[in-house]
Structures are given as C-alpha cells and as structure tokens.
Amino acid sequence: MEKYMIGGVHALELTEKYGSPIYVYDTETIKRKFFLLKKAFSKIPHRIHYAVKANEAPEILMLMKDLGAGLDTVSPNEIRRALKLGFKVTDIIFTPSCPAINEIKFALENGIRIHFGESEYFEELGDLLKGVEVGLRINPDVHIEGNQKIATAHADSKFGIPLNQLPAVKQMEEKFGFKVVTLHIHTGSDVKTWQDLAKSFDSLLLQLPAFNNVNSLDIGSGLKVKYNATDHEIDLDAYTKYIKDKLENLGKSINIILEPGKFLVAEAGTLLASVNVIKQGYNKRFVGLNTGSNHLIRPMYYEAYHHIINISNMDGKMHIYDVVGQLCEEDTLASERALCEVRAGDILAIQNTGAYGYSMASFYNLRDKPRQILVENSAHRLISEDMVVI
Ligand SMILES: Cc1ncc(COP(=O)(O)O)c(C=O)c1O
C-alpha cells in the first residue's frame, strides 16, 4: 500500500508513537514557502514579519528567527514570547485590535513599534507618545471577492482607521510629537486575487503625501494558499511586479513590510486523527473522528475547505462521507467528501492545518488539545502536550 509521508517520515509511525489526534509540522515546507516569498520580493526592499497568531509554537517562531524574519504580534503575551525567544524589539511589530490602554503602554515601555488601528487612543496617551515612531493601520473601504468573514478592509469592518479620520490624526501627530513612519493595511486572509491586494496597496500610496515621515508601507498579508487540487495560490510574480513598478515611480525610498501567517505555515501542518466510528444516518454516512472543531475550528467558523485523506487505506474504493467531530455540536469538518473506504480505527490526514489550527484550538468539552510534533531532517519530536486540568 502507498505510504503517506510527512517530511520524509511515515505518518502512521507518528500516530503509533504519539497517538492521535496530533498536529504534525514539516519544517522543510515552511522553509520552502519562506524562500518562495523572499524570491518574489527580492527586487523590492522588504522585511517579512511572520504573523504569530497563525501558529505560535516556540519552535516555529525560532525557525522564523533563524530564517531572518521578524514577528507581527497582537497581544502582550505574543510580545513576551517573542522577547523570551531572543527577538530584538526592532524585530517586533504590535498590531492589536481594540487593545486595553495598558496593553499599548506595555508595548510602548518595551520600545515595540505599534501599528494603531484606532485613532481614539492618541488623546488618552498624549505625552507618552512624544518622539515615538508609530504605524497607522488604515481602513480604505476596499471590497474583496471571497469569504467576507475574513475580509478586513471594508467600511463595515472593525479594523483600521477610517480615511476621514486621518486629518485629525495628522493634527495629533503635531500636537503630541509622535511620528507616523508606517502606513499599514491588512485586506483580509486568503484574498482570492492579487488585484484585490493591489487595490489596498494603492490606497496606502494615496495617503503617502499627507504623511512626510513615512518610510515604510506595511501591506499586511492575505497571501492565498492552495487548499485543494483545483484551487490556486496567489500570483506572487504579478503582485510583486505591480508593487515594484509603483514604488519606482514614487521618487522616494520606501520599505515594504509583509505579515504573512497562512502562506508560510498552513501547508506545513497536518492534523492526524483516528476514526472512532462509522455511523449510518438517514441519508448520510458519517465518519466520527477523535477530533473536531475544538481542534480545528476553520471549517465551522470560516466554511474553510481542508483536504482529507484516509492514510490507512490509500488504495481503497471511494465512498462519500460526512466527516464529523466528537463535540456536542454540529462540528462537520467536511461534508459530502469522497474518501477511500473508511473503517473504525483508520487514521485520516486533514491537510493544510498548520495555520489557525492549533492556535485556535480550545479545551471545549474538557477534551485535551492535540499533541504537536515537529518533523525536521526526517526526524521527529514532541513539541507540545496541553492537557485538561481536572
Ligand atoms: C494584521 C494582520 N496581519 C497579518 C495577518 C496574517 O494573515 P494571513 O494568515 O492570511 O497571512 C493577519 C491575520 O489575521 C492580521 O490580522
């Protein structure tokens, strides 16, 4: 029978050794994606700040550090973890959403660059901002195709400072003596076309003349990954050519900041889960797994598609199933999915789960989180084991 391999390791050996469910990460895939992105941006002055929220495992953050990336953080604990791992303060960006004022003060005290998504904090911070370099996350009211739950730059999104507030921010910049050095936009996650990202980039360029001190544009992320055979990845070459051409015509030197999460780690992760039961419903045949939305919330939260393979029976006859979790919820991971015949005890590989998988997992129903395993140079090791405290 064909063997399902992850980073040179037979996946079924991993479930034999570590049990299931487990998240398995292949470091080679992360490196490959990182260098792909670096290559695409090679003609543009840029810095990659990996979005910690996608997968905050210290081993993955250390890999990013070794590759030369900085970090994009959204909470004080993400900052603390980055500092503990030896990232320099200048390697860290803080892009919070509606933070508590103390969280902003924490970042300021530690000298971390803040990208403000709300103008309401400036008055309250007042003199604390004197001489501080900041970024502004703007909301340019850009509409994108695709899943609206992860579209973050349209007028009704909570994210970013509306354009009509920027003149007032300009006045506060003078009044309190801070310096806006970066303009920032994050259009959404998994944006369908590079042209939608380009619209956001253009909206940053339009604001440039109003802010003389700006030396970098943070274009966030939204870099699409391929979730199945017929899906597509972002056209990086077209996107970077567009950015390069626009920057060349600016007559001013500008650095680009990128904050990819999914693009770097999604494909590196696989959730391996075992089949508790095959259950016949009125109309459907269910595969009941020993995992669920408590470990992988994306299908229920975002209607995300994750490709699934029965790695215990890779040559079996195809049947149609609904793959469900074991929560007291309708936690469907895949519906009407063709899989090689599934039997109780089989192991299923749920692919592309390296981003927003474990990082969004919970202890719901008092179930343990999956163990996390890192595969590196065909060797593997346990990197986390997070059990319920009874
Ligand atoms: C501000 C910001 N930057 C970067 C990211 C990472 O996005 P992605 O995982 O789609 O690359 C996010 C995701 O939510 C974000 O909110």
The ligand as a Gaussian input file, in Angstrom:
#p B3LYP/6-31G(d) Opt

LIG

0 1
 C       -2.901000      42.426000      10.925000
 C       -2.703000      41.068000      10.370000
 N       -1.559000      40.791000       9.734000
 C       -1.314000      39.559000       9.227000
 C       -2.237000      38.533000       9.341000
 C       -1.910000      37.190000       8.768000
 O       -2.742000      36.855000       7.717000
 P       -2.596000      35.510000       6.907000
 O       -2.570000      34.409000       7.886000
 O       -3.741000      35.460000       5.999000
 O       -1.303000      35.543000       6.172000
 C       -3.448000      38.780000       9.969000
 C       -4.460000      37.718000      10.083000
 O       -5.483000      37.800000      10.671000
 C       -3.689000      40.086000      10.519000
 O       -4.831000      40.354000      11.148000

